[in-house]
């Protein structure tokens, strides 16, 4: 077996939510606990920061990891899904796990995997925790999958828990309304472990408050404890000042993640890092500045308000649920441009009646099916989109759709790729010069 065969085994032999949908979702922790027991319970051999939420958890995870790396710590990072390469899911100081380590893990534990019959996600979580223990990380930053309470990552007992935001996504698995979804996400709250809430909503906060009280977990409301001010949009990022409520203002900070939704995420990141100070991870202002500005280089983070070129402007963003899309398009409308071109696609279990009304009518659409088994036919998407006044053409692939959009756009137009992380994953990033991200 070589690395390609090991990946094929993981993709083809194990149920994978990204490819198969809800049938791949395992609704308990039994398999993960059995896997990690056989591996020597690696989740108990490193401290962790555990992050859940509908939107923002990936950004918060990468930003926290980047700042901690800038502070000189050895940081493990687990996120999902990956965009281009499976190895993106498991990183040490931003460097993906090696092909050799993936191959050796699969070869060594194939009999165990065959006996337990776990999901793809359960195996990757076990692999990540095993590597973090072997690498002897100072801290692991761990993002949940699509849930919380029953998510495979929820075998951790972290130093700090974080819940970023709650939105309408995966209702078939997590519940029909925001309070139900919040209760699933609140499942990561552990007895006595401080929890940061990144967004206050009347439908969700009472759930978090109740679960935190039941667990005697100190509750920190980032929108109230961390104040951000004087936002300035930069060509390649965002500048702002911050203070703890009632404290003094910081020097100006710059973040390379410039989406409007990042403003809430930045409060959440700073509050989480301040809580980690109490566990021996002091927050330095220079490391905070370095980590926020160099997050893409330090962690490999892509696909969130990613500006790939200027004329015409090309932006890639993974927004795919109503809350994320509404914020995205509000920011797009503020940007100077003549015409808007949108490359989009989605999966076949997405509730189109929820997401399509978020898309602007005044745009030209380029519909494509993401190249996964769950991908929705571009023709079906075009037909459904027409019901909401969204007009455009169908293309054989995301790459073809993007190529046509760029050819059709004038220099002062805006081309946006959004609607699904699986569409974002098919953008040929290597064809575009990266925007400069070094600290001036």
C-alpha positions in Angstrom: 0.0 0.0 0.0 1.2 3.5 -0.9 -0.2 6.9 0.2 -2.6 7.1 -2.8 -4.0 3.6 -1.8 -4.3 4.6 1.8 -6.3 7.7 0.8 -8.5 5.6 -1.5 -9.1 3.3 1.4 -10.2 6.1 3.7 -12.4 7.7 1.0 -14.0 4.6 -0.4 -14.2 2.1 2.4 -15.4 4.5 5.2 -18.6 6.5 5.3 -17.8 10.1 4.6 -20.3 12.9 5.2 -18.8 15.2 2.6 -19.4 12.6 -0.1 -22.4 10.7 1.1 -24.3 13.0 3.4 -26.3 12.1 6.5 -25.9 8.4 6.1 -22.3 8.8 7.0 -23.0 10.6 10.3 -22.5 8.5 13.4 -24.7 9.8 16.2 -22.6 8.7 19.2 -19.0 8.6 20.5 -18.7 4.8 20.8 -16.4 4.3 17.7 -14.2 7.2 18.5 -13.8 6.1 22.1 -13.0 2.5 21.0 -10.5 3.8 18.4 -8.7 6.1 20.8 -8.7 3.5 23.6 -6.7 1.2 21.3 -4.4 4.1 20.5 -3.7 4.6 24.2 -6.2 7.5 24.8 -4.1 10.2 23.1 -6.7 12.8 23.8 -5.6 12.9 27.4 -1.9 13.6 26.5 -2.2 17.2 25.3 -4.1 20.3 26.4 -6.6 21.7 23.9 -8.9 24.5 22.8 -12.2 23.2 21.5 -14.3 25.2 19.0 -17.9 24.6 17.8 -20.4 26.7 15.9 -22.2 27.0 12.6 -20.2 29.9 11.1 -16.8 31.1 12.1 -15.3 28.1 13.8 -12.7 27.5 11.1 -11.6 31.2 11.1 -11.4 31.2 14.9 -9.5 28.0 15.0 -6.9 29.2 12.4 -6.6 32.6 14.0 -6.0 31.2 17.5 -3.5 28.7 16.2 -1.6 31.4 14.3 -1.3 33.7 17.3 -0.2 30.8 19.5 2.4 29.8 16.9 3.6 33.4 16.8 4.1 33.1 20.5 6.5 30.3 20.0 4.3 27.3 21.0 4.2 24.0 19.2 0.5 23.9 18.0 -1.5 21.1 16.6 -4.5 22.1 14.5 -7.4 19.9 13.5 -10.0 21.3 11.0 -12.5 20.0 8.5 -13.3 19.7 5.6 -10.1 20.1 3.6 -10.1 22.0 0.4 -7.4 20.5 -1.8 -5.5 17.8 0.2 -6.6 15.5 3.0 -3.5 16.4 5.0 -4.8 20.0 5.5 -7.0 18.6 8.3 -4.1 17.8 10.6 -1.3 20.3 11.0 1.7 20.9 13.3 2.6 24.6 13.3 0.8 25.0 10.0 2.6 22.2 8.3 0.3 19.4 7.1 0.8 15.8 8.4 3.2 14.0 6.1 2.0 11.4 3.5 4.3 8.9 5.3 2.5 9.4 8.6 -0.9 9.0 7.0 0.2 5.9 5.3 1.8 4.3 8.4 -1.3 5.1 10.5 -3.6 3.4 8.0 -1.3 0.4 7.6 -0.8 -0.1 11.3 -4.4 0.3 12.3 -6.2 -1.1 9.3 -7.3 -4.3 11.2 -8.7 -2.1 14.0 -10.5 0.1 11.6 -12.0 -2.9 9.8 -13.2 -4.4 13.1 -14.8 -1.2 14.4 -16.2 0.1 11.1 -16.0 3.8 12.0 -16.8 6.7 9.7 -14.2 8.7 7.8 -14.5 11.5 10.3 -14.0 9.2 13.3 -10.8 7.8 11.8 -9.4 11.3 11.0 -10.1 12.5 14.5 -8.4 9.5 16.0 -5.5 10.0 13.6 -5.2 13.7 14.6 -5.3 13.0 18.3 -2.7 10.3 17.9 -0.4 12.6 16.0 -0.8 15.5 18.5 0.2 13.1 21.3 3.2 11.8 19.3 4.3 15.3 18.3 4.0 16.4 21.9 2.2 19.6 21.1 2.0 22.4 23.6 -1.7 22.8 22.7 -4.1 21.5 20.1 -6.7 23.7 18.5 -9.6 21.5 17.5 -12.6 22.4 15.4 -15.7 20.3 15.7 -17.3 18.8 12.6 -21.0 19.6 12.0 -22.2 19.2 15.6 -21.0 19.3 19.1 -22.6 17.0 21.6 -22.1 13.9 19.5 -19.2 15.1 17.4 -16.2 12.8 17.4 -13.9 15.6 18.7 -16.1 15.8 21.9 -14.0 13.3 23.8 -11.6 16.1 24.7 -11.6 17.9 28.0 -10.2 21.2 26.9 -8.8 24.2 28.8 -11.3 26.4 27.1 -14.4 25.8 25.0 -15.6 28.2 22.3 -19.0 28.4 20.5 -18.8 31.0 17.6 -22.3 31.4 16.1 -25.4 29.5 15.5 -27.2 29.4 12.1 -29.5 27.4 9.9 -27.4 24.4 8.7 -27.6 20.6 8.9 -31.1 20.9 10.4 -31.9 17.3 9.5 -29.1 16.2 11.9 -29.0 18.9 14.5 -32.6 20.0 14.9 -35.2 22.1 13.1 -34.6 25.5 14.8 -31.8 27.6 16.3 -32.4 26.6 19.9 -32.2 22.9 18.9 -29.0 23.5 17.0 -27.6 25.5 19.9 -28.3 22.7 22.3 -26.2 20.3 20.1 -23.4 22.8 19.9 -23.6 23.4 23.7 -22.7 19.7 24.1 -19.0 20.7 24.1 -19.4 22.6 27.4 -17.6 20.6 30.1 -17.8 20.8 33.9 -15.8 23.7 35.2 -14.3 24.6 31.8 -14.7 28.2 30.8 -16.8 28.7 27.6 -16.6 31.7 25.2 -19.8 32.6 23.4 -19.1 34.5 20.2 -22.5 35.7 19.3 -25.6 36.7 21.4 -29.0 35.7 19.9 -32.2 35.5 21.8 -33.0 32.1 20.5 -29.6 30.6 21.5 -28.2 32.4 24.5 -30.6 30.9 27.1 -29.5 27.5 25.9 -25.9 28.2 26.5 -26.6 29.9 29.8 -28.5 26.9 31.0 -26.0 24.3 29.9 -23.1 26.4 31.4 -24.9 26.7 34.7 -25.6 22.9 34.8 -21.9 22.3 34.3 -20.7 25.1 36.5 -18.7 26.4 33.5 -17.8 30.1 33.6 -19.5 31.8 30.7 -17.8 34.6 28.8 -19.8 36.6 26.3 -17.3 38.0 23.8 -19.6 40.7 22.4 -19.7 42.2 25.9 -16.2 41.4 27.3 -14.2 42.5 24.2 -14.8 45.8 22.5 -13.5 46.5 19.0 -13.5 49.9 17.4 -12.4 52.1 14.5 -12.5 49.4 11.8 -10.7 50.4 8.6 -10.8 48.2 5.5 -7.4 47.8 4.0 -6.6 46.5 0.5 -5.7 43.1 2.0 -7.2 43.0 5.4 -8.8 44.9 8.3 -7.4 47.3 10.9 -9.0 47.9 14.3 -8.4 48.7 18.0 -9.5 46.5 20.9 -10.0 46.7 24.6 -11.4 44.6 27.4 -14.6 46.2 28.6 -13.5 49.1 30.8 -9.9 48.7 30.0 -7.4 50.8 27.8 -7.3 50.7 24.1 -4.7 48.6 22.3 -2.4 49.8 19.6 -3.9 49.3 16.1 -4.1 45.6 15.0 -4.4 44.3 11.5 -6.1 41.0 10.5 -5.6 39.4 7.1 -9.1 38.0 7.2 -11.2 40.9 6.1 -14.8 39.5 5.8 -17.4 41.4 7.8 -18.1 38.3 9.8 -14.5 38.3 11.0 -15.3 41.2 13.3 -17.3 38.9 15.5 -14.7 36.2 15.2 -11.9 38.6 16.3 -13.7 39.3 19.6 -14.1 35.6 20.1 -10.4 34.9 19.3 -9.1 37.5 21.7 -11.4 36.4 24.6 -10.3 32.7 24.1 -6.6 33.7 24.0 -7.1 35.7 27.2 -8.6 32.7 29.0 -5.7 30.6 27.8 -3.4 33.0 29.7 -4.7 31.5 32.9 -3.4 28.1 31.8 0.2 29.3 31.1 -0.2 30.6 27.5 0.4 34.4 28.0 -0.9 36.6 25.2 1.7 39.0 23.9 0.6 42.0 21.8 3.4 41.4 19.2 2.3 37.8 18.8 -1.3 38.8 18.5 -0.4 41.3 15.8 1.8 38.8 14.0 -0.7 35.9 14.2 -3.7 37.9 13.0 -1.9 39.4 10.0 0.1 36.3 8.9 -2.7 33.7 9.5 -2.7 32.5 5.9 1.1 31.9 5.9 1.2 30.3 9.4 -1.8 28.0 9.0 -2.5 27.6 5.3 -6.0 29.0 5.7 -7.9 29.7 2.5 -11.4 30.2 1.1 -12.7 33.0 3.4 -12.9 36.4 1.7 -9.9 35.3 -0.3 -8.9 38.0 -2.8 -7.1 36.2 -5.5 -6.7 39.1 -8.1 -7.6 42.7 -8.6 -8.6 43.4 -12.2 -11.2 42.1 -12.4 -11.5 41.5 -8.7 -11.8 37.9 -7.8 -13.0 36.9 -4.3 -13.5 33.3 -3.0 -15.6 32.7 0.1 -17.0 29.5 1.6 -20.3 31.1 2.8 -23.0 28.5 2.2 -25.9 29.0 4.7 -28.4 31.9 5.1 -26.5 33.7 7.9 -23.2 33.5 6.2 -24.5 34.5 2.7 -26.4 37.5 4.0 -23.3 38.9 5.6 -21.2 38.1 2.6 -23.5 39.8 0.1 -23.9 42.9 2.3 -20.1 43.3 2.1 -20.0 42.6 -1.6 -22.6 45.4 -2.2 -20.4 47.9 -0.5 -17.4 47.1 -2.7 -16.9 49.4 -5.8 -17.7 47.4 -8.9 -19.7 47.7 -12.2 -21.1 44.2 -12.6 -21.3 41.2 -10.3 -20.5 37.7 -11.6 -21.2 34.8 -9.3 -19.8 31.3 -9.7 -21.8 28.9 -7.5 -22.9 25.3 -6.9 -24.1 23.3 -4.0 -24.9 19.8 -2.6 -28.1 17.8 -3.2 -29.3 17.9 0.4 -29.1 21.7 0.7 -32.4 23.5 1.4 -32.5 25.8 -1.6 -35.6 27.6 -0.4 -33.5 28.9 2.5 -30.3 29.9 0.6 -31.4 31.1 -2.8 -33.4 34.1 -1.6 -30.1 35.4 -0.1 -28.4 35.7 -3.5 -28.7 39.1 -5.3 -30.9 39.3 -8.4 -28.6 41.9 -10.0 -25.8 39.4 -10.9 -24.9 37.1 -13.7 -24.6 33.5 -12.6 -22.3 30.7 -13.6 -23.8 27.4 -12.2 -21.6 24.3 -11.8 -21.9 21.0 -10.0 -19.1 20.4 -7.4 -17.2 17.2 -8.2 -18.4 15.1 -5.3 -21.2 12.4 -5.2 -23.5 14.7 -3.3 -23.1 17.5 -5.9 -26.4 18.9 -7.1 -26.8 19.0 -10.9 -26.0 22.5 -12.2 -29.1 22.3 -14.4 -31.3 21.6 -11.4 -29.7 24.5 -9.6 -30.2 26.8 -12.6 -33.9 25.8 -12.7 -34.4 26.4 -9.0 -32.5 29.7 -9.1 -34.7 31.0 -11.8 -37.6 30.8 -9.4 -35.9 33.5 -7.4 -34.9 35.7 -10.4 -31.3 34.5 -10.6 -30.3 34.1 -14.2 -27.2 32.4 -15.6 -25.7 29.6 -17.6 -24.6 26.0 -16.7 -21.0 24.8 -17.0 -19.4 21.4 -16.9 -17.1 22.2 -14.0 -16.3 24.9 -11.4 -13.0 25.6 -13.3 -14.9 26.1 -16.6 -17.5 28.4 -14.9 -14.8 30.5 -13.3 -12.8 30.8 -16.5 -15.9 32.0 -18.3 -16.8 34.5 -15.6 -13.3 36.0 -15.7 -13.4 36.2 -19.5 -16.8 37.9 -19.4 -15.9 40.4 -16.6 -14.5 43.8 -17.3 -11.6 45.1 -15.3 -13.9 47.0 -12.9 -16.3 44.1 -12.4 -16.4 41.7 -9.4 -16.2 37.9 -9.7 -17.4 36.0 -6.6 -17.1 32.3 -6.0 -19.3 31.1 -3.1 -22.2 28.9 -2.1 -20.3 25.8 -1.0 -16.9 24.8 0.4 -16.8 22.1 -2.3 -17.1 24.8 -5.0 -14.4 26.8 -3.3 -12.2 23.7 -3.2 -12.2 23.5 -7.0 -10.8 27.0 -7.5 -7.4 26.7 -9.1 -5.6 28.8 -6.6 -2.2 28.1 -8.1 -3.2 30.1 -11.2 -3.5 33.4 -9.2 -0.8 35.4 -7.6 -1.4 35.6 -3.9 -2.2 38.9 -2.4 0.7 40.3 -0.3 0.2 39.5 3.3 3.5 40.5 4.9 3.4 43.0 7.7 4.4 46.4 6.4 
